[in-house]
Amino acid sequence: MNSALVRFNFRRWASHSRVRSDKISQTLLPPLQLYRSILRAHRQLPELQRSLGDKYVTSEFKLHKDTDNPLHIVGFLASWQDYLKLINNGTWQTGSLSRETFEKMSPDQVVQLYELMKESERVRHGEVDPSKNVDPDSGEFKQ
């Protein structure tokens, strides 16, 4: 499929889709606007979290830029928009993963979450310098 057409579809779905969240219908932000808003919101985070967050967000948006499945696009944008609300509300430190959300995760997502948890614990205990342990191209953790 043509890359320009995919981007067009991504933008079209993002700008015209509505998602039910907390029983209030909200319009999804377009991908580029959402991406920029997240990076701006990261400015209020401590340097370590900002650095890791920026790399991860960049990696995820690059990985999903050629997605053409409308359901995946809406789910992706809705999830990142929820994340943006957490950051903007300052509740990112106390947030938790609901059982319902966990059960909807794929096995790959569960493994990725577990690896992130272990890496976060290592960073918190001073066992690793996170800036040297992240692949600058992909934003993923090196083993």
Summary of the structure (lengths in Angstrom):
residues: 143
radius of gyration: 16.0
end to end distance: 34.8
largest distance: 47.0
contacts: 330
relative contact order: 0.12
helix: 65%
strand: 7%
